[in-house]
Amino acid sequence: MYKTADGREIFIVDAHTHFWDGSPENQRNIHGKQFIDCFYAYHSALSPPEEKWEKSRFEKYSEDDIYRDLFVDGPDDMAIIQTTVLGDFYKTGFGCIERSTRMAARNPGRFIVNGAFDPRDGEKALEYIHYMKETHDITGVKLYTAEWHGDSRGWKLTDPAAYKCFELCEKLGIRNMHVHKGPTIIPLSKDSFSVGDVDDAATDFQGLNWIVEHCGLPRLDDFCWIAVQETNVYGGLAVALPFIHTRPRYFAEVIAELLFWLGPDKILFGSDYAIWTPKWLVDRFWNFQIPEDIAAERGVKLTDEIKEKILGLNAARLYGIDVDAKRRDFADHPVLIAAE
């Protein structure tokens, strides 16, 4: 649990994390190398020097690493693992639900493991959604609209096959749709991450929560104009938040825009681990204030109460997490990792 300088205890739900294997041994082709190299470039460019990892550890970190970085040395109380398969690039997948579920079982209650599907698989996609619900009882998925699939280099949320998948998700109670709508990653297409299809999907599926990861960057304006009129659209801060170190005024502009358009109840913290570790992000965010001129222009504030919502309470609400019960449970059951 994160404790502030004045003794306040903040419940942290890290809504965007990964447990990946991008190692050379798992790379299917040059594109697997390009993808993890691009991730590492983001990590290197936006992290403080003392937070940078060796490339080999970044490519494939251990179960002990993730528990230590998130829950022991890090401030997280809970974390949501986002599945990103990228089967055209990685032999056993980049981030797989089975691998993440086995890791999460070591410390029950700390992780929520989301699934993933590709509507281009047709009926097999629908069968797989059933499988994930029946086997893993998922309540959310990660949607990667720029993922390659044979000759196809992307899909849209508005595709008829995607709508069939969303209809099934809504029926089964899989309500949290985490959609990557942010910066591109080599070799994927930037245009396949455009935010326009969020508008129709959110309108047509009111029973689903559309968490737009990376808040649409670099399409922040487009995202905000959509999110302000769609009551079930949320913004994820993963990728945006590390700019608090390299370009703090730019981050101030981003968070001020999100507060102006979406309000404090629809913004979710995500470290994007292991691109970044949450400790320094949470520390800097808690101590961050929007410059007076930016705050005055938008008429917004970033109070401690708002920060607490963003850091955990908003995600807890979407996922039905009983924060008080979790606090008691975690006090009795600290995170266990292997002995050094």
C-alpha positions as CSV (number, residue, x, y, z in Angstrom):
1,M,0.0,0.0,0.0
2,Y,1.2,3.5,-0.9
3,K,1.7,5.8,2.1
4,T,2.0,9.5,1.5
5,A,4.3,11.8,3.5
6,D,1.4,12.8,5.7
7,G,0.5,9.2,6.5
8,R,-2.4,8.8,4.1
9,E,-2.8,5.3,2.8
10,I,-3.7,5.1,-0.9
11,F,-5.1,2.0,-2.5
12,I,-3.3,1.5,-5.9
13,V,-4.8,-0.5,-8.8
14,D,-2.4,-0.6,-11.6
15,A,-4.8,-1.0,-14.5
16,H,-2.3,-1.7,-17.3
17,T,0.5,-4.1,-16.8
18,H,2.1,-7.0,-18.7
19,F,3.8,-10.3,-18.1
20,W,5.6,-10.8,-21.4
21,D,8.2,-13.0,-23.1
22,G,9.9,-10.9,-25.8
23,S,13.2,-12.8,-25.6
24,P,15.1,-13.8,-28.7
25,E,14.3,-17.4,-28.1
26,N,10.6,-16.6,-28.4
27,Q,10.8,-14.2,-31.4
28,R,9.3,-15.8,-34.4
29,N,10.8,-13.4,-36.9
30,I,12.4,-9.9,-37.3
31,H,9.1,-8.3,-36.3
32,G,9.3,-9.8,-32.8
33,K,12.7,-8.2,-32.4
34,Q,11.4,-4.9,-33.8
35,F,8.5,-4.9,-31.4
36,I,10.4,-5.5,-28.1
37,D,13.2,-3.1,-29.3
38,C,10.6,-0.4,-29.7
39,F,9.2,-1.1,-26.2
40,Y,12.8,-0.8,-24.9
41,A,13.3,2.5,-26.7
42,Y,10.2,3.9,-24.9
43,H,11.5,2.6,-21.7
44,S,15.0,4.1,-22.2
45,A,13.8,7.5,-23.5
46,L,11.2,8.2,-20.8
47,S,12.6,6.5,-17.6
48,P,14.8,8.3,-15.1
49,P,18.4,6.9,-15.5
50,E,18.3,5.0,-12.2
51,E,15.1,3.2,-13.4
52,K,16.5,1.8,-16.6
53,W,16.9,-2.0,-17.0
54,E,19.4,-4.1,-18.8
55,K,18.0,-5.2,-22.2
56,S,18.1,-8.9,-21.4
57,R,16.0,-8.5,-18.2
58,F,13.6,-6.2,-20.1
59,E,13.0,-8.8,-22.8
60,K,12.0,-11.5,-20.3
61,Y,11.7,-10.8,-16.6
62,S,10.9,-13.4,-13.9
63,E,7.8,-14.0,-11.8
64,D,9.8,-12.8,-8.8
65,D,10.6,-9.6,-10.7
66,I,7.0,-8.7,-11.3
67,Y,5.9,-9.3,-7.7
68,R,8.9,-7.4,-6.3
69,D,8.5,-4.5,-8.7
70,L,4.8,-4.1,-8.3
71,F,4.0,-5.1,-4.7
72,V,7.1,-5.3,-2.6
73,D,9.4,-2.5,-3.8
74,G,6.5,-0.9,-5.7
75,P,3.3,0.7,-4.4
76,D,0.7,-1.5,-6.1
77,D,-2.0,-3.2,-4.1
78,M,-3.5,-4.9,-7.2
79,A,-2.6,-5.0,-10.9
80,I,-4.5,-5.8,-14.1
81,I,-2.5,-8.0,-16.5
82,Q,-3.3,-7.2,-20.1
83,T,-3.0,-10.1,-22.6
84,T,-1.3,-9.2,-25.9
85,V,-0.7,-12.3,-28.0
86,L,1.0,-11.1,-31.2
87,G,1.1,-14.7,-32.5
88,D,2.5,-13.6,-35.8
89,F,5.6,-12.2,-34.0
90,Y,6.2,-14.6,-31.1
91,K,6.3,-18.4,-31.0
92,T,4.4,-18.9,-27.7
93,G,2.8,-15.4,-27.7
94,F,4.1,-12.2,-26.3
95,G,1.8,-12.1,-23.3
96,C,-0.5,-15.1,-22.8
97,I,-3.4,-15.6,-20.4
98,E,-2.2,-19.1,-19.4
99,R,1.3,-17.9,-18.5
100,S,-0.1,-14.9,-16.6
101,T,-2.7,-16.9,-14.7
102,R,0.0,-19.4,-13.5
103,M,2.1,-16.5,-12.3
104,A,-0.8,-14.7,-10.6
105,A,-1.8,-17.9,-8.7
106,R,1.3,-17.6,-6.5
107,N,-0.4,-14.7,-4.6
108,P,-4.1,-14.9,-5.0
109,G,-6.1,-11.7,-5.2
110,R,-3.3,-9.5,-6.3
111,F,-3.8,-9.8,-10.0
112,I,-6.8,-9.6,-12.4
113,V,-5.8,-11.3,-15.6
114,N,-7.6,-10.1,-18.7
115,G,-8.0,-12.0,-21.9
116,A,-7.8,-11.2,-25.5
117,F,-9.4,-12.2,-28.8
118,D,-9.1,-11.5,-32.5
119,P,-12.4,-11.1,-34.3
120,R,-10.7,-12.1,-37.5
121,D,-10.8,-15.7,-36.2
122,G,-14.5,-15.8,-36.8
123,E,-16.4,-18.6,-35.0
124,K,-13.1,-19.6,-33.3
125,A,-13.0,-16.2,-31.6
126,L,-16.4,-16.7,-30.2
127,E,-15.5,-20.2,-28.9
128,Y,-12.3,-18.7,-27.4
129,I,-14.3,-16.1,-25.5
130,H,-16.4,-18.8,-24.1
131,Y,-13.3,-20.7,-23.1
132,M,-11.7,-17.7,-21.4
133,K,-14.9,-17.1,-19.4
134,E,-15.4,-20.7,-18.4
135,T,-11.8,-21.5,-17.6
136,H,-10.4,-18.2,-16.3
137,D,-13.6,-16.2,-15.4
138,I,-12.3,-13.1,-17.1
139,T,-14.1,-9.8,-16.7
140,G,-12.1,-7.8,-19.2
141,V,-10.1,-8.1,-22.4
142,K,-7.3,-6.2,-24.2
143,L,-8.1,-5.3,-27.8
144,Y,-5.2,-4.7,-30.1
145,T,-6.6,-3.4,-33.4
146,A,-3.3,-3.1,-35.2
147,E,-2.2,-6.7,-34.5
148,W,-1.1,-8.6,-37.6
149,H,-3.0,-11.7,-38.7
150,G,-1.7,-13.3,-41.8
151,D,-2.2,-10.8,-44.7
152,S,-4.3,-8.5,-42.5
153,R,-2.6,-5.7,-40.7
154,G,-5.4,-4.5,-38.5
155,W,-9.1,-4.5,-37.8
156,K,-11.7,-2.0,-36.5
157,L,-14.0,-2.1,-33.5
158,T,-16.9,-1.5,-35.9
159,D,-16.2,-4.6,-38.0
160,P,-19.2,-7.0,-38.1
161,A,-17.1,-9.8,-36.7
162,A,-16.0,-7.6,-33.8
163,Y,-19.6,-6.7,-33.0
164,K,-20.4,-10.4,-32.7
165,C,-17.6,-10.7,-30.1
166,F,-18.8,-7.7,-28.2
167,E,-22.3,-9.0,-28.1
168,L,-21.0,-12.2,-26.6
169,C,-18.8,-10.4,-24.1
170,E,-21.8,-8.3,-22.9
171,K,-23.9,-11.5,-22.6
172,L,-21.2,-13.3,-20.5
173,G,-20.5,-10.3,-18.3
174,I,-17.0,-9.5,-19.8
175,R,-17.6,-5.7,-19.5
176,N,-14.2,-4.0,-19.5
177,M,-12.8,-3.5,-23.0
178,H,-9.2,-2.1,-22.8
179,V,-8.4,-0.8,-26.2
180,H,-4.9,0.2,-27.3
181,K,-5.5,3.5,-29.0
182,G,-2.1,5.2,-28.6
183,P,1.4,5.4,-30.0
184,T,2.4,2.8,-32.6
185,I,5.0,0.1,-32.1
186,I,7.2,-1.0,-34.9
187,P,6.1,-2.7,-37.2
188,L,2.5,-2.0,-36.6
189,S,0.4,0.6,-38.4
190,K,-0.3,3.9,-36.7
191,D,-3.6,4.3,-38.5
192,S,-4.8,1.0,-37.2
193,F,-4.7,2.6,-33.7
194,S,-7.0,5.5,-34.7
195,V,-9.7,6.3,-32.1
196,G,-12.6,7.0,-34.4
197,D,-14.1,3.5,-34.1
198,V,-14.4,3.9,-30.4
199,D,-17.3,6.3,-30.9
200,D,-19.6,3.8,-32.6
201,A,-18.7,0.9,-30.5
202,A,-19.3,2.8,-27.3
203,T,-22.7,4.0,-28.5
204,D,-23.8,0.6,-29.7
205,F,-22.6,-1.3,-26.6
206,Q,-23.7,0.7,-23.6
207,G,-23.3,-2.3,-21.3
208,L,-19.5,-2.3,-21.9
209,N,-16.8,-0.1,-20.4
210,W,-14.4,1.2,-23.1
211,I,-11.1,2.0,-21.4
212,V,-9.0,3.7,-24.1
213,E,-5.5,3.0,-23.2
214,H,-2.9,5.7,-23.6
215,C,-5.8,8.1,-23.9
216,G,-5.5,8.1,-27.7
217,L,-2.1,9.8,-27.8
218,P,-1.1,11.3,-30.2
219,R,-4.8,11.8,-30.9
220,L,-5.8,13.4,-27.6
221,D,-8.2,15.9,-29.0
222,D,-10.1,13.3,-31.1
223,F,-10.3,11.0,-28.0
224,C,-11.5,13.8,-25.7
225,W,-14.3,14.9,-28.1
226,I,-15.5,11.3,-28.2
227,A,-15.1,10.5,-24.5
228,V,-17.0,13.6,-23.4
229,Q,-20.2,12.4,-25.1
230,E,-19.9,8.7,-24.4
231,T,-20.7,7.9,-20.8
232,N,-19.0,4.5,-20.9
233,V,-15.6,5.7,-22.3
234,Y,-12.6,6.0,-19.9
235,G,-9.0,7.1,-20.4
236,G,-5.9,5.1,-19.4
237,L,-2.8,7.0,-18.4
238,A,-0.3,4.3,-19.5
239,V,2.4,5.9,-21.7
240,A,1.1,9.4,-21.0
241,L,2.2,9.3,-17.3
242,P,6.0,8.8,-17.9
243,F,6.1,12.2,-19.5
244,I,5.8,13.5,-16.0
245,H,9.6,13.0,-15.9
246,T,10.8,14.0,-19.3
247,R,8.3,16.6,-20.2
248,P,6.3,17.6,-17.1
249,R,4.5,20.5,-18.7
250,Y,3.4,18.3,-21.6
251,F,2.0,15.8,-19.0
252,A,0.3,18.7,-17.3
253,E,-1.5,19.6,-20.6
254,V,-2.6,16.0,-21.0
255,I,-4.0,15.5,-17.5
256,A,-5.6,18.9,-17.6
257,E,-7.4,18.1,-20.9
258,L,-8.5,14.8,-19.5
259,L,-9.9,16.4,-16.3
260,F,-11.6,19.1,-18.4
261,W,-13.3,16.7,-20.8
262,L,-13.7,13.4,-18.9
263,G,-13.7,14.5,-15.3
264,P,-11.9,12.8,-12.3
265,D,-14.0,9.6,-12.3
266,K,-13.0,8.4,-15.7
267,I,-9.2,8.4,-15.7
268,L,-7.2,5.3,-14.7
269,F,-3.6,4.9,-13.6
270,G,-1.5,2.4,-15.5
271,S,2.3,1.9,-15.2
272,D,2.5,-0.1,-18.5
273,Y,4.9,-2.4,-16.5
274,A,7.4,-3.6,-17.5
275,I,8.0,-0.6,-19.8
276,W,8.0,1.4,-16.6
277,T,7.9,0.4,-12.9
278,P,5.1,2.0,-10.8
279,K,7.1,3.2,-7.8
280,W,8.6,6.3,-9.4
281,L,5.4,7.0,-11.4
282,V,3.2,7.0,-8.3
283,D,5.7,9.0,-6.3
284,R,5.9,11.7,-8.9
285,F,2.2,11.7,-9.7
286,W,1.3,12.1,-6.0
287,N,3.6,15.1,-5.7
288,F,2.6,16.6,-9.0
289,Q,0.6,19.8,-9.4
290,I,-0.7,21.3,-12.6
291,P,1.0,24.7,-13.3
292,E,-1.3,27.5,-12.4
293,D,-1.7,28.9,-15.9
294,I,-2.7,25.5,-17.3
295,A,-5.1,24.8,-14.4
296,A,-6.7,28.2,-14.6
297,E,-7.3,28.0,-18.4
298,R,-9.1,24.7,-18.1
299,G,-10.7,25.4,-14.7
300,V,-9.4,22.2,-13.2
301,K,-7.6,21.0,-10.1
302,L,-5.6,17.9,-9.3
303,T,-6.4,17.4,-5.6
304,D,-5.4,14.6,-3.4
305,E,-8.9,13.2,-3.6
306,I,-8.8,13.2,-7.4
307,K,-5.3,11.6,-7.4
308,E,-6.7,8.8,-5.1
309,K,-9.5,8.1,-7.6
310,I,-7.1,8.0,-10.5
311,L,-4.6,5.8,-8.8
312,G,-7.0,3.1,-7.8
313,L,-10.6,3.9,-6.9
314,N,-11.8,4.4,-10.5
315,A,-10.5,1.0,-11.6
316,A,-11.8,-0.6,-8.4
317,R,-15.3,0.6,-9.3
318,L,-15.1,-0.8,-12.9
319,Y,-13.9,-4.2,-11.6
320,G,-16.1,-4.5,-8.6
321,I,-13.2,-4.5,-6.2
322,D,-14.2,-4.1,-2.5
323,V,-11.3,-1.9,-1.4
324,D,-11.9,-2.1,2.3
325,A,-12.1,-5.9,2.2
326,K,-8.9,-6.0,0.1
327,R,-7.1,-3.8,2.6
328,R,-7.9,-6.2,5.4
329,D,-7.0,-9.2,3.3
330,F,-3.6,-7.9,2.2
331,A,-2.7,-6.8,5.7
332,D,-3.0,-10.4,6.7
333,H,-1.5,-11.9,3.6
334,P,1.6,-10.0,2.4
335,V,3.1,-10.7,-1.0
336,L,5.4,-13.7,-1.0
337,I,8.3,-14.1,-3.4
338,A,11.1,-16.6,-3.6
339,A,14.0,-16.2,-1.2
340,E,17.0,-14.3,-2.6
